[in-house]
Amino acid sequence: MVKTTAARLVARVELDGNTLTAHAADATVLWRYLVRHTGPQLVLHGIGRVDWQGRGDADILAFIDGTAPTDTSLLAGLGIYCFSSAGRLKWRYQPRGEITFSNRVFSGPWRLKTSLIAAGRTPQIWASFVHDSWWPSFVVALGASGTAALRFVNAGPIHSLGSVENATGTYLLAGGANDEYRSAMLAVLASPDVAAASPQTAGSAFACESCQPGGPRKYVLFPPSELSVALGDSPRSVAESISVDTKNSVAGIEVSVGEAGGPPLLRTVYRLSSDFTPESVGMSAAYWEKHRELSDNGTLDHSPADCAERNGMVVRVWEPDTQWRQVNVPATRASRVSTVTVAVR
């Protein structure tokens, strides 16, 4: 590490090759840190700032990943780094665990997928890691010391994280996909519950054997849409983002499901109630334009106006006491409109 000054606030952090550089708002270099690494090119996945003690002296977090698949011998530089404001490395987290599914051991390498800094009286970092080659993923929580606690194991990748704090507690939301059910998913975990695993068919290749018994507070499966089925032999929907409106007295939560691996605008959006149950659903304008295109070329046998999805979707919800049940989710008012306006080309 090369320090030039430590008294000024870090405004920006950049990664050039193997060197992390922290800048002040006027571009002055505050400090540098050399990441020891061999293998694929490093990527600064994200940066963050967290004031663990609420004393006004925030630590700097750097989330570092690589640009290409790698193996365990090339992971030296990847992980989560925590620096003091002066540039001293306080700790670093790199996942090195094993997870067993149906006698098959997955030992990594694990790649950082997404992360979240959850504010509150006790700030936490939540981060999801996905196997470099296969489908298992997990979420860990880290505090000021950098010690990681396993929170959730999923039979599929975790793409998004969210945090909700209400009168009943603090909740972690994890969204992604479930490979057994070939559906997008959302898991709801209360803090500080013990680690949970996604609810899978007993005895299947997707049931976690090394996990503690018990599932999350709620687990929701969002079905593949007509477009996902029509555009691919293997339907793939992913809960790619979670939005929380903290300005409401009851936080509004929306889960955006990307369809068929398509562009970001090709999506289905579910709005959740205060108990995290989907209560309405709507498709993007780009979704209905693509639907019309597939109707016109004969891939789909009905028009957007006649699509049953305009009335809503049926999701599956798992809870510890009730297990699986189906929930009919009505469409938003915009999705119930019987006509679709498409620009003339």
C-alpha positions in Angstrom: 0.0 0.0 0.0 1.2 3.5 -0.9 -0.4 6.3 1.1 -0.4 9.9 0.0 -2.9 11.4 2.5 -5.4 9.9 4.9 -7.4 12.8 6.2 -9.7 13.3 3.2 -12.8 11.5 2.3 -12.6 8.7 -0.3 -14.9 9.7 -3.2 -13.9 7.1 -5.9 -12.0 3.8 -6.1 -10.6 2.4 -9.3 -8.9 -0.8 -10.3 -6.2 -0.7 -12.9 -4.6 -4.1 -13.5 -3.8 -5.3 -10.0 -3.8 -1.8 -8.3 -6.7 -0.3 -6.4 -6.5 3.4 -6.2 -8.7 5.6 -3.9 -9.3 9.2 -5.0 -10.7 12.3 -3.3 -13.5 14.3 -4.9 -10.9 16.5 -6.6 -9.1 13.4 -8.1 -6.2 13.6 -5.6 -4.8 10.1 -4.9 -5.4 9.2 -1.3 -4.0 5.7 -1.2 -3.1 2.7 -3.4 -3.3 -1.1 -2.7 -1.6 -3.8 -4.8 -3.9 -6.9 -5.1 -1.8 -10.0 -5.2 -3.2 -12.0 -8.1 -2.5 -14.4 -10.9 -5.0 -15.6 -13.5 -7.7 -13.8 -15.4 -8.0 -10.0 -15.5 -9.5 -8.6 -12.3 -12.8 -6.7 -12.3 -14.0 -4.2 -9.7 -17.5 -5.7 -9.2 -18.5 -2.8 -7.0 -17.4 -0.6 -4.1 -19.2 0.5 -0.9 -18.9 2.5 2.3 -20.0 1.3 5.7 -19.8 3.0 9.1 -19.8 0.0 11.4 -19.9 2.0 14.7 -21.8 5.1 13.5 -18.8 7.3 14.3 -18.5 9.1 11.0 -15.4 7.1 9.9 -16.6 4.8 7.2 -14.6 1.8 5.9 -14.3 1.2 2.2 -15.4 -2.1 0.6 -14.1 -3.4 -2.7 -15.8 -6.4 -4.3 -13.4 -8.0 -6.8 -14.0 -10.7 -9.3 -12.4 -11.9 -12.6 -13.4 -11.6 -16.2 -13.1 -15.3 -17.1 -13.7 -18.8 -15.6 -10.9 -19.9 -13.4 -9.8 -22.7 -11.1 -8.9 -22.8 -7.5 -5.2 -22.1 -8.2 -6.1 -18.7 -9.8 -8.3 -17.2 -7.0 -5.6 -15.3 -5.1 -7.0 -11.8 -5.8 -10.8 -12.4 -5.8 -13.1 -11.7 -2.9 -14.3 -8.9 -0.7 -11.8 -6.4 0.8 -12.4 -4.0 3.7 -10.1 -1.0 4.0 -10.0 1.8 6.6 -10.5 5.3 5.3 -6.7 5.6 5.4 -6.2 2.6 3.2 -5.2 -0.1 5.7 -6.5 -3.5 4.8 -8.7 -4.6 7.8 -9.9 -7.9 6.4 -10.6 -9.9 3.3 -13.2 -12.5 2.6 -12.8 -15.3 0.1 -15.3 -18.3 0.0 -13.7 -21.7 0.4 -16.6 -23.9 1.5 -18.1 -27.2 0.3 -21.8 -28.0 -0.3 -23.1 -31.5 -0.9 -26.1 -32.2 -3.1 -27.1 -35.9 -3.4 -23.6 -37.2 -2.6 -22.1 -34.8 -5.0 -19.6 -32.3 -3.4 -19.3 -28.8 -4.8 -16.1 -27.2 -3.5 -15.8 -24.3 -5.8 -14.3 -22.2 -7.1 -17.0 -19.7 -6.0 -17.5 -16.5 -7.9 -19.1 -13.3 -6.6 -22.5 -12.7 -8.2 -24.0 -9.8 -6.3 -23.7 -7.9 -3.0 -25.6 -5.6 -0.7 -24.7 -3.4 2.2 -27.7 -3.5 4.6 -27.8 -0.4 6.9 -29.3 -0.4 10.3 -28.2 -0.5 14.0 -25.9 -3.3 13.0 -24.8 -2.9 9.4 -24.1 -6.1 7.4 -22.7 -7.1 4.1 -24.7 -9.7 2.2 -23.0 -11.4 -0.8 -24.0 -14.2 -3.1 -21.5 -16.6 -4.6 -22.2 -19.0 -7.5 -20.2 -22.1 -8.5 -17.8 -21.3 -11.4 -19.2 -24.2 -13.5 -22.4 -25.5 -12.0 -25.7 -24.3 -10.5 -25.3 -24.2 -6.6 -25.0 -20.8 -4.9 -25.1 -19.4 -1.4 -25.4 -16.2 0.5 -23.2 -15.1 3.4 -23.5 -12.2 5.9 -20.4 -10.4 7.1 -20.0 -7.9 9.9 -17.3 -5.5 11.0 -14.8 -8.2 11.8 -15.1 -9.9 8.3 -16.3 -13.2 9.8 -18.8 -14.8 7.4 -22.0 -16.5 8.5 -23.7 -18.8 5.9 -27.3 -17.6 5.5 -28.8 -19.4 2.5 -28.0 -22.2 0.0 -29.9 -22.3 -3.3 -30.2 -25.0 -6.0 -29.6 -22.4 -8.7 -27.9 -19.0 -9.0 -28.7 -16.0 -6.9 -28.7 -12.8 -9.0 -30.2 -10.2 -6.7 -30.4 -9.2 -3.1 -32.7 -6.9 -1.1 -33.1 -5.7 2.4 -36.4 -4.9 4.2 -36.9 -3.6 7.7 -40.4 -3.4 9.2 -42.2 -3.7 12.5 -41.7 -7.5 12.5 -37.9 -7.5 11.9 -35.2 -7.3 9.3 -35.4 -9.5 6.3 -33.0 -10.6 3.5 -34.5 -11.1 0.1 -32.6 -13.3 -2.4 -33.7 -13.6 -6.0 -32.5 -15.8 -8.8 -33.4 -19.1 -10.3 -34.1 -22.7 -9.2 -32.6 -25.3 -11.5 -34.9 -28.2 -10.4 -38.1 -26.3 -11.0 -36.7 -24.3 -14.0 -38.3 -21.1 -12.6 -37.3 -17.8 -11.2 -37.3 -17.7 -7.4 -37.4 -15.4 -4.4 -36.3 -16.4 -0.9 -37.3 -14.5 2.3 -35.0 -14.9 5.3 -35.4 -13.2 8.7 -32.4 -12.0 10.6 -30.8 -13.5 12.5 -32.3 -16.9 11.6 -29.9 -19.9 11.2 -28.8 -20.8 7.7 -31.6 -22.2 5.4 -31.7 -24.1 2.1 -34.1 -23.9 -0.8 -37.0 -26.4 -0.5 -36.3 -29.2 -3.0 -37.8 -32.6 -3.8 -36.6 -35.0 -1.2 -34.0 -37.4 -2.6 -33.5 -35.3 -5.8 -30.1 -34.2 -7.1 -31.0 -30.7 -6.0 -31.6 -31.4 -2.3 -28.8 -30.1 -0.1 -27.4 -32.8 2.1 -24.8 -30.8 3.9 -27.2 -28.0 4.9 -28.9 -27.6 8.2 -32.6 -28.8 8.1 -35.2 -26.1 7.5 -36.0 -23.7 4.8 -36.4 -19.9 4.5 -39.4 -18.0 5.9 -40.9 -18.0 2.4 -39.8 -19.3 -1.0 -41.6 -18.2 -4.1 -41.4 -19.7 -7.6 -42.3 -17.5 -10.5 -43.3 -19.6 -13.5 -41.7 -19.2 -17.0 -43.8 -16.9 -19.1 -45.1 -17.8 -22.6 -42.2 -15.9 -24.1 -39.7 -17.9 -22.1 -41.2 -21.1 -23.3 -41.6 -19.9 -26.9 -38.1 -18.5 -27.2 -36.1 -21.5 -25.9 -36.1 -25.3 -25.6 -35.1 -24.9 -22.0 -37.2 -22.1 -20.4 -35.1 -19.9 -18.2 -36.5 -17.0 -16.1 -34.4 -15.2 -13.5 -35.4 -12.8 -10.7 -32.8 -10.3 -11.8 -33.6 -7.3 -9.5 -35.4 -6.5 -6.3 -36.7 -3.0 -5.6 -37.7 -1.8 -2.2 -39.6 1.5 -1.7 -38.6 2.5 1.8 -40.6 5.7 1.7 -43.8 3.9 2.2 -45.0 3.1 5.7 -45.3 -0.4 4.5 -42.4 -1.0 2.2 -43.3 -1.7 -1.4 -41.4 -4.6 -2.9 -41.1 -5.4 -6.6 -39.3 -8.3 -8.1 -38.3 -8.0 -11.8 -38.1 -11.3 -13.6 -36.0 -11.4 -16.8 -37.6 -13.7 -19.4 -35.8 -16.2 -21.7 -32.4 -14.6 -21.2 -33.6 -11.7 -23.2 -32.8 -8.0 -23.0 -33.4 -6.1 -19.7 -36.7 -4.7 -21.0 -38.2 -8.1 -21.6 -39.4 -8.7 -18.1 -42.3 -9.6 -15.8 -42.7 -7.5 -12.6 -44.3 -8.9 -9.4 -45.4 -6.6 -6.6 -45.4 -8.2 -3.1 -47.6 -7.6 -0.1 -46.3 -6.7 3.4 -46.1 -10.5 4.2 -44.0 -11.0 1.0 -46.7 -12.8 -1.0 -47.1 -11.7 -4.7 -50.2 -9.6 -5.0 -50.0 -8.3 -8.6 -48.1 -8.9 -11.8 -47.5 -7.0 -15.0 -45.4 -7.3 -18.1 -43.2 -4.6 -19.7 -44.2 -2.9 -22.9 -41.2 -4.6 -24.6 -42.7 -8.0 -23.5 -46.0 -7.3 -25.3 -44.2 -6.1 -28.4 -42.3 -9.3 -28.5 -45.5 -11.2 -28.0 -47.1 -9.5 -31.0 -44.0 -10.3 -33.1 -44.3 -14.0 -32.2 -48.0 -13.9 -32.8 -47.5 -12.4 -36.3 -44.9 -15.1 -37.3 -47.0 -18.0 -36.0 -44.8 -18.9 -33.0 -47.7 -18.1 -30.7 -51.3 -18.9 -31.7 -53.0 -15.9 -30.1 -52.6 -12.1 -30.0 -51.4 -10.1 -27.0 -54.9 -8.9 -26.5 -56.1 -12.5 -26.1 -53.2 -13.7 -24.0 -54.3 -15.4 -20.7 -51.3 -13.8 -19.0 -53.2 -10.5 -19.1 -55.4 -11.9 -16.3 -52.4 -12.8 -14.1 -50.1 -15.6 -13.3 -50.0 -18.6 -10.9 -47.0 -18.8 -8.6 -46.0 -21.5 -6.1 -45.2 -20.4 -2.5 -43.5 -22.6 0.1 -43.6 -21.8 3.8 -42.4 -24.0 6.7 -45.9 -24.7 8.1 -47.9 -25.1 4.9 -45.2 -26.4 2.5 -46.2 -25.8 -1.2 -49.3 -24.0 -2.3 -50.5 -22.2 -5.4 -51.3 -18.5 -5.4 -53.3 -16.8 -8.2 -51.6 -13.4 -8.8 -53.9 -10.9 -10.6 -52.6 -8.7 -13.3 -52.1 -5.0 -12.7 -54.7 -2.7 -14.3 -52.3 -1.9 -17.2 -51.9 -5.5 -18.1 -55.7 -6.1 -18.2 -56.1 -3.5 -21.1 -57.5 -5.5 -24.0 -55.7 -3.5 -26.7 -52.1 -3.0 -27.4 -50.7 0.0 -29.3 -47.7 -0.7 -31.4 -45.9 1.8 -33.5 -46.3 1.5 -37.3 -43.0 0.7 -39.0 
